[in-house]
């Protein structure tokens, strides 16, 4: 598929190897939020960030599932904080940010991982597509805007990582109307996420925030029915490294895709 390069080019990243964590700039006072983290890549991100000594807040829509995730981490000797959050619900975002501000006051890292897939149901529908965009784009945007005042005013540590997915590739969409709609705009779901990432990066340029997007590839999660070329732990390891890049290597507005190598994508 031909891509509108004028739209896509600004957020294509340069090819680079998976970064290694050689510079420890963070401490136990470094605070990170990971959304949609009761399972899969989000859960693994929370686990690995906590193991590295950060203070991590795990969020999930389902309280029972969120608490079970916390208990599982606790059984491994890892203490995390949990609060219910539905990023598609502005009221939930408001409640969460009020709690976060009272309890922590400052934020260093936000990982927007909460997402739904175009392929959650057998037949894609326009309504389902709207849910995807509402959660994956507007949810991340609204949460980011809500927590923005709480980010530390330091370009060396304040960062946002948006976790993307290739499940929304246009050739996998079953509904011909949605496929036709996106083809007419020369956009796939991944391109929408990429440009959403660029919009966020441009919007917060100069505010001391780094905003990047990472697609971990075909990962063994509930979204893929447990199929994939690598585990959620493997994918999260790359996400953690991108999240914890040393200040001198930190970029913004980039869309990283890949596993063994973090590369640019033609989307």
C-alpha positions as CSV (number, residue, x, y, z in Angstrom):
1,X,0.0,0.0,0.0
2,X,1.2,3.4,-0.9
3,X,1.6,5.7,2.1
4,X,1.1,9.5,2.2
5,X,4.8,10.2,2.9
6,X,4.2,13.8,3.6
7,X,2.1,12.7,6.5
8,X,4.2,9.8,7.6
9,X,7.8,11.1,7.2
10,X,7.9,13.3,10.3
11,X,7.6,10.4,12.7
12,X,9.7,7.8,11.1
13,X,12.7,7.0,13.3
14,X,16.2,6.1,12.4
15,X,17.3,2.5,12.6
16,X,19.2,1.8,15.8
17,X,20.0,-1.3,17.9
18,X,18.0,-2.1,21.1
19,X,19.4,0.4,23.6
20,X,21.2,-1.1,26.6
21,X,20.6,0.5,30.1
22,X,24.1,1.6,30.9
23,X,23.3,4.9,32.6
24,X,21.2,4.7,35.7
25,X,19.6,8.2,35.9
26,X,16.5,7.0,37.9
27,X,15.9,6.2,41.5
28,X,13.1,4.9,43.8
29,X,11.8,8.4,43.7
30,X,11.2,8.2,39.9
31,X,7.5,7.7,39.4
32,X,6.0,5.8,36.5
33,X,2.4,5.1,35.4
34,X,1.6,2.2,33.2
35,X,-2.0,1.9,31.9
36,X,-3.8,-1.3,30.9
37,X,-1.3,-3.2,33.0
38,X,-3.1,-6.1,34.6
39,X,-1.8,-8.5,32.0
40,X,0.3,-8.9,28.9
41,X,2.9,-6.3,27.9
42,X,1.6,-3.8,30.4
43,X,2.0,-6.2,33.3
44,X,5.5,-7.1,32.2
45,X,6.4,-3.4,31.9
46,X,5.3,-2.8,35.5
47,X,7.2,-5.9,36.7
48,X,10.5,-4.9,35.0
49,X,10.3,-1.2,35.9
50,X,9.7,-2.2,39.5
51,X,12.6,-4.6,39.5
52,X,14.8,-1.8,38.3
53,X,13.8,0.3,41.4
54,X,11.2,2.7,40.1
55,X,8.0,3.6,41.9
56,X,5.3,2.2,39.6
57,X,1.5,2.7,39.4
58,X,-0.4,-0.1,37.7
59,X,-3.7,0.8,36.3
60,X,-6.5,-1.3,34.8
61,X,-10.3,-1.0,34.1
62,X,-11.2,-4.0,36.1
63,X,-10.5,-3.7,39.9
64,X,-10.5,-7.4,40.5
65,X,-8.0,-8.1,37.7
66,X,-5.9,-5.2,38.8
67,X,-5.7,-6.4,42.4
68,X,-4.8,-9.9,41.2
69,X,-2.0,-8.5,39.2
70,X,-0.7,-6.6,42.3
71,X,-0.9,-9.8,44.4
72,X,1.0,-11.7,41.8
73,X,3.8,-9.1,41.8
74,X,3.7,-9.1,45.6
75,X,4.4,-12.9,45.5
76,X,7.6,-12.1,43.6
77,X,8.6,-9.5,46.3
78,X,7.6,-6.5,44.2
79,X,5.4,-3.8,45.6
80,X,3.4,-1.6,43.2
81,X,0.5,0.8,43.5
82,X,-2.8,0.1,41.9
83,X,-5.7,2.4,40.9
84,X,-8.6,1.7,38.6
85,X,-8.5,3.7,35.4
86,X,-10.6,3.5,32.2
87,X,-8.8,5.8,29.7
88,X,-12.0,6.0,27.5
89,X,-13.9,7.6,30.4
90,X,-13.1,11.2,31.2
91,X,-14.6,10.9,34.7
92,X,-12.3,7.9,35.4
93,X,-9.3,9.9,34.3
94,X,-10.3,12.8,36.5
95,X,-10.7,10.6,39.5
96,X,-7.4,8.9,38.9
97,X,-5.4,12.1,38.4
98,X,-6.9,13.6,41.6
99,X,-5.8,10.5,43.5
100,X,-2.4,10.5,41.9
101,X,-1.8,14.1,42.7
102,X,-2.7,13.6,46.4
103,X,-0.6,10.5,46.8
104,X,2.5,11.3,44.6
105,X,2.3,14.9,43.4
106,X,4.9,14.4,40.6
107,X,5.3,12.2,37.6
108,X,8.3,11.2,35.6
109,X,7.2,8.5,33.1
110,X,3.8,7.7,31.5
111,X,3.4,4.5,29.5
112,X,0.2,4.6,27.5
113,X,-0.4,0.9,27.1
114,X,-4.2,0.6,27.5
115,X,-5.6,-0.3,24.1
116,X,-8.3,-2.3,22.3
117,X,-7.8,-4.1,19.0
118,X,-9.7,-3.8,15.7
119,X,-9.7,-7.6,15.9
120,X,-11.3,-8.2,19.3
121,X,-14.4,-9.4,17.6
122,X,-14.9,-11.5,14.5
123,X,-16.6,-8.8,12.4
124,X,-15.2,-5.3,12.7
125,X,-17.8,-2.6,12.9
126,X,-17.8,1.1,12.5
127,X,-18.9,1.3,16.2
128,X,-15.9,-0.9,17.2
129,X,-13.5,1.3,15.1
130,X,-14.8,4.3,17.0
131,X,-14.1,2.5,20.3
132,X,-10.6,1.7,19.2
133,X,-9.9,5.4,18.3
134,X,-11.6,6.6,21.5
135,X,-9.4,4.4,23.6
136,X,-6.1,4.2,21.7
137,X,-5.9,7.8,20.6
138,X,-8.2,10.1,22.6
139,X,-7.8,8.1,25.8
140,X,-4.0,8.5,25.7
141,X,-4.4,12.1,24.7
142,X,-6.9,12.9,27.5
143,X,-4.8,11.2,30.2
144,X,-1.6,12.9,29.0
145,X,-3.3,16.3,29.2
146,X,-4.6,15.5,32.7
147,X,-1.2,14.5,34.1
148,X,0.8,17.1,32.2
149,X,0.9,19.6,35.1
150,X,2.4,16.9,37.3
151,X,5.4,16.0,35.2
152,X,8.7,17.1,36.7
153,X,10.0,20.2,34.9
154,X,13.2,18.5,33.6
155,X,13.9,17.5,30.0
156,X,16.3,14.8,31.3
157,X,13.7,12.5,32.9
158,X,10.1,13.4,31.8
159,X,8.9,11.1,29.1
160,X,5.9,9.4,27.5
161,X,6.0,6.1,25.7
162,X,2.9,5.0,23.7
163,X,2.7,1.3,23.0
164,X,1.3,0.6,19.6
165,X,0.0,-2.5,17.8
166,X,0.2,-3.9,14.3
167,X,-3.1,-5.7,14.8
168,X,-4.9,-2.9,13.1
169,X,-3.1,-3.3,9.8
170,X,-5.5,-2.5,7.0
171,X,-5.1,-5.9,5.3
172,X,-6.4,-7.7,8.5
173,X,-9.6,-5.7,8.8
174,X,-12.7,-7.8,8.0
175,X,-15.2,-5.0,7.5
176,X,-15.0,-3.8,3.9
177,X,-16.5,-0.4,4.8
178,X,-13.8,0.4,7.3
179,X,-11.2,-0.9,4.9
180,X,-12.5,1.3,2.2
181,X,-12.7,4.3,4.5
182,X,-9.1,3.9,5.6
183,X,-7.8,3.2,2.1
184,X,-9.4,6.4,0.9
185,X,-7.5,8.2,3.5
186,X,-4.3,6.2,2.8
187,X,-4.2,5.3,6.5
188,X,-4.0,2.1,8.5
189,X,-4.7,2.0,12.2
190,X,-1.0,1.9,12.8
191,X,-0.6,5.1,10.8
192,X,-3.3,6.7,12.9
193,X,-1.4,5.8,16.0
194,X,1.8,7.1,14.5
195,X,0.4,10.4,13.6
196,X,-1.4,10.7,17.0
197,X,2.1,10.2,18.5
198,X,3.4,13.0,16.3
199,X,0.6,15.3,17.3
200,X,1.3,14.7,21.0
201,X,5.0,15.2,20.5
202,X,4.5,18.5,18.6
203,X,1.9,19.7,21.1
204,X,4.2,19.2,24.1
205,X,7.4,20.3,22.3
206,X,9.4,22.6,24.5
207,X,7.5,21.5,27.6
208,X,10.3,19.2,28.9
209,X,8.6,16.0,27.6
210,X,9.8,13.3,25.3
211,X,6.9,11.6,23.5
212,X,7.6,8.4,21.5
213,X,5.7,5.4,20.2
214,X,6.8,1.7,20.2
215,X,5.3,-1.2,18.3
216,X,6.6,-4.5,19.8
217,X,5.6,-6.6,16.8
218,X,3.8,-10.0,16.9
219,X,3.7,-10.6,20.6
220,X,2.1,-13.5,22.5
221,X,-0.8,-11.7,24.3
222,X,-4.6,-12.0,24.6
223,X,-4.9,-9.7,21.6
224,X,-3.1,-12.3,19.4
225,X,-4.8,-15.3,21.0
226,X,-1.5,-16.3,22.6
227,X,0.2,-16.5,19.2
228,X,3.4,-14.6,18.4
229,X,7.1,-14.7,17.7
230,X,8.0,-13.6,21.2
231,X,6.6,-13.2,24.8
232,X,5.2,-10.2,26.5
233,X,8.3,-10.2,28.8
234,X,10.5,-10.0,25.7
235,X,8.5,-7.1,24.2
236,X,8.4,-5.3,27.5
237,X,12.2,-5.5,27.9
238,X,12.6,-3.4,24.7
239,X,9.8,-1.0,25.9
240,X,11.6,-0.6,29.2
241,X,14.9,0.2,27.5
242,X,13.2,2.8,25.3
243,X,11.5,4.3,28.4
244,X,14.8,4.5,30.3
245,X,17.0,5.8,27.6
246,X,19.8,8.1,29.0
247,X,18.9,11.8,28.6
248,X,21.6,12.3,26.0
249,X,20.0,9.6,23.8
250,X,16.4,10.7,24.3
251,X,14.5,11.8,21.2
252,X,10.9,12.8,20.7
253,X,8.2,12.2,18.0
254,X,9.6,8.9,16.9
255,X,7.8,5.7,16.0
256,X,9.9,2.6,16.8
257,X,8.9,-0.8,15.5
258,X,10.6,-4.1,15.8
259,X,11.9,-6.6,18.3
260,X,15.5,-7.7,17.8
261,X,16.2,-4.4,16.3
262,X,14.3,-1.2,16.9
263,X,13.8,0.2,13.4
264,X,11.8,2.8,11.5
265,X,8.6,1.8,9.8
266,X,7.1,2.7,6.5
267,X,3.8,2.1,8.2
